[in-house]
């Protein structure tokens, strides 16, 4: 991230709409999000009424569309209501994702390792809420030290690599990676890039699913995720990049509207979204389960829905941060603690 002197501004309220609905970029993104769910519902209703899809697929599409209709406001409203609700939302999502991962892998049985992962997640999100970037960067290394040390002190070398590896992976994926989204909220104009990121990650999954079903063809990773095709992945990359280009040119900051940046953001978002999905698919195949949970009808668990964000969030955070001189670096430093 480029070196520069921060311009300290008066602190912002930690919660509140702050006139966000007066922002035309936010209104555009909300309209697209709501419109997409409405259009999807109409398309599914027409397909069901005309018998164009078999009963199993019809039920799956209805469940998925209904889940999107519920998830959209649950995610969008905290983002609209300010920095603190946003960070609380992604802290809860991180903890839920870790809970599902720990139950699937058996890590929940190790109370010490689980406690250290949870503390790391909470610490990372506190650093994000405090706008304390130095602490945010330091916590992952300190957490690895604590995890490795705690496993040694037990004096049980059998299973050491598995315990430490699972705990470290959990902290990185569900703590560090997802906390990057919350840290975005330190920027005064965080709503536009955050809503764009979340919406396009969701679109990326839909594009891959639809193109893959329509075109078929060779499997992308048949042993890892049998339902994903190369055509679906290519279609998702093309369509997601086009979506980012069209919407990003209207809602992102001036220096990010250049075609080279929009294309790079689209490619990063789509490719990392697919790889994040495959990462969790690899875990599921390794432990022999189909879904991480059953909380979201048609989508499995929370982690099954958030998997595409795991790698996309830090990639987009650092790319936009580099081009735009960081998230929150021009704001009042250390909201809760004193330098």
N, C-alpha and C positions, 0 to 999 in steps of 0.2 A: 504494500500500500504506500503511495507516495508520501514523502515527508512534507509536512506543512504545519504552520502554527494555527491552532484552533481559534476561532472567533467565538468567544464566550457570549452566549445570549441568555436572557432571563429564562428561568426554568419554565417548562410547560406543565399544565395540569396533567396528573397521571391518568385521569379518566375524564371522559366527556366528549361529546360529538365535535366540539371545536369548529363548528361550521363546515364539517367535512362534506355535508351534502350540497354545499355551495360550490364544491370543486367539480367542474365538468368532467374531469378524468375519472373521478370516483363514481359519478353518476353513470357515465358510459359503461364502466366495468360492471357495476351492479345491474344495469339494464341487460347487458350481455349474459350475465350469470343467470338472472331470473328468466330471461327470454329463452335461454338454452334448455332449462328444465321444462318450461311450458311447451316448447316445440317438441322436445323428446316425448313428453306425455301425449301430445297429439299424435305423433307418429306411431307410438306404441298402441294407442287406442285404435287407430285406423288399421294397423296390421292385425290386431286381434279381431276387429270386427269383420275384416274381409277374409280371415282365415289364411293369410299369407305365411304364417309361421306355425310350426307345430306347437302343441300344448305346452311341452316342457320349456321351449324357448320363450313362449309367450309369458309363462309364469316368471321366468328368470328376468325378462325385460321389465315386467311390471314391478318386480321386487327392486331391481336396480334403479328404476326411475323414481319409485317412491322413496328409496333411501337417499337419492340425490336431492329430492325435494325437502327432506328433513335436514340433511347435512349442510346444505347451502346456507340457510339462515343461522344455523348453529356456529358456523365458522365465520360468516361475514359480520354478524352483529358485534361480537367482541372486538373485531378489528375496527369497526366504525366507532366504537365507544372508547377508544383510546389505547394508550401504550400499556397500562397495567392490565386491563382485561385481556389484551392480546397476548401478553407474556404469560398470564395465568392460563389462558386457553392452551398454549403450546406446552406449558409445563405439565398440565393434565394429560395432554395427548402423549407426551414423552413417557410419563409414568404408566399410562395404560399400555403403550407399545411394549415397554419393558416388562410389564406384568405378563403379557401374552407370550413374549419371547422366553421369559424365565420359566413359565409353566411348560412350554413346549420342549425346552431343552433340559429341564430338571434343575436349573440353577436356583430356583426358588427354595430348594431344600437346603442350600447353603446360606444360612441366615447372615453370616458375616459378609460374604461377598455381595449378597443382595442389598444389605444395608449400605455398603460402600458405594454401590452403583446408584442407589436412590439418593444418597447424600450428594454424590457428584452431579446428578441431574438437577437437584435443588440448588446447589452452589452455582452451577453454570447459569441457571435462569435468574438467580439473584444477581449475579454479575451483569447479566443482560439488563435487568430492571434498574440496576444502579448505574448503568452506562460506564462500567469500569472495564474497559477493554483489556488492559494489562492482566487483570485477574481472570478474565474470560479466556485469555490465551494460556495462562499458567495452569489453570485447574486440570486440564486433561493430563498433563505430565505429572502433576502432584497426585492425581487420582491413580494413575498407573503405579506410581511408587507405593501408595497406600495399599492397593490391591495385591501387588507382588509381595509386599512385606507381611501383610496380614496372613497370606497363605503360607509363608515360611514359618511364622511364629506358631502355627498349629502343629508343626513337626509331623506332618502327614504327607510325605512326598508322593505317595501313590495318588494319582489324579491331579497333581499340582498343575500341569500344563493345561488340562481341560478347565479347571476352575478359574485359573487366572485368565486364560484365553477367552472364555465365555464372558467373564466379568468385564474384561477390557473391551471386548467387541461391543458389549451392551452399552457401556459408558460412551464409547465413541459414536455408535449409530444413533442411540436414542437420547443421549445427553448432548454431546457436542454438535452433531449434525443438525438435529431439530432445533437446538437452541439458537442456531444462526437465524432462524426465521424470527424468533422473538427479539433478537438483537436489532433487527431491521427497524423495530418500532421506535428506536432512539432517534431516527431521522424524522424531521418535521413533516416530510412528505412521504412517509412510509407506506401509506395506504395504497397508493397506486402501484408501486412495484410489488408489494406483497399480494394484493388481490390478483394482479396479473400473473404472478408466479403460481399461486394456488389454482387459479382458474385454468391456466394452460397446462399444468401438470395433470389436472383432471381430464381436460380435453385430450391430452396425449394418450391416456389410457383408453378413452373412448375411441379415438381414431385408430389405435392399434387393434382394438377388438373388432370394430366394424370392418376395416379393410381386410383384416385377417379372415373374418367370416365370409366376406364377399369374394375375395380372390383366392384364398387358400394357398396351396403350394408348399414349398419346402419349409420345414420347421426351423425356427431360429435356434433353439436349444432343446431338442426333444427329450433329453434325459432330465433336464432341469424344469422346464415348463412346457409340457407337450402341446398346450393350446396356442402358443405364440408362433407366428410364422415370420419368415423374412419379409414377405410382402407387407404384413401388418406393421412391422418395425419401420420399414422404409416409408410406408404411407404415413405413419405417425410422425416421423421426422420431417417429412415434407409439409404436411398439413399443420403441424404445430409451429414450425418455423414461419410459415405463411401467416398464421394467426398472430404470432408475436410481432411480426413485421407490421401487420395491419393495425393492431391495437396499440402496440408499443409506440408507433409513430404519433399517436394521438395522446398518450397518457404519460410517457416517460419524459424525463428531463431533456432539455435541448441537446446536450452533448451525447445523450444515449440514442437519439433519434436517427443518427447516421446509419445508413444501411448496413455497414460492416458490423456495427455493434448489435443491431437488431437481429441480423442473421446469426451472429455468434451466440447471442443469448438464446435464440430459438433452438439452435443445434445443441448447445450445452444442456438446456432444459430437457429436450426430448431424449437425447442419448443417456443422460444421467438418470432420467426418470425410468427408462427401460432397464438400465443396469441396476437401479435400486430395487425394482420389481423382481429381477432375476436373483438378486442377492437374497431376498427373503424366500423366494421359491427354492433356492439352494438349501436354505436352512430347513424348510418344510420337507423337502425330499430326503434330506439327511436323517431327520428324526421320524419320518414316515407318517406325516399328517397332511391333510388336504388344505385346511384353513387354520389360521392362528387363533380364530375364535368364531363366535356366531352372533356377535352383538349387532352387526349391521346386516339386515336382510339383503341377500344377493351379492354381498361384498365380503362376507366372512367377518373377521375381527377388525379392530381399529388398525392394527399393524398391516393387515391386508389392504387397507385403504390408504395408509400413510407411507407405504413402502417406497413409492416413487419419489417422495420428498427427501428421503434419507440422503441420497447423493446429490440431488438437484439443488437442495437448499444451500449448502456451503459453496457449491460451484457458482451459483447465481449471486450469492452474497458477495463473494470475493471479486467476481468479475465486475458487477455493477459498482461495488465499493472502490475498485481500482479506477474505473473510468470516472466515477462521480466523487472521488476523494473521500470515500468512506461513509459509513452509516453512523450518524450521531456524533461525529468527531468535531462538529462545529456547535455542539450543544453544551449546556452546563455539565461539567464532568462530575461524576460521583453524586448521584441524586440522594442516596441515603447515608453515605459515609463521607467523612471529611478527608481530603487529600493529605 
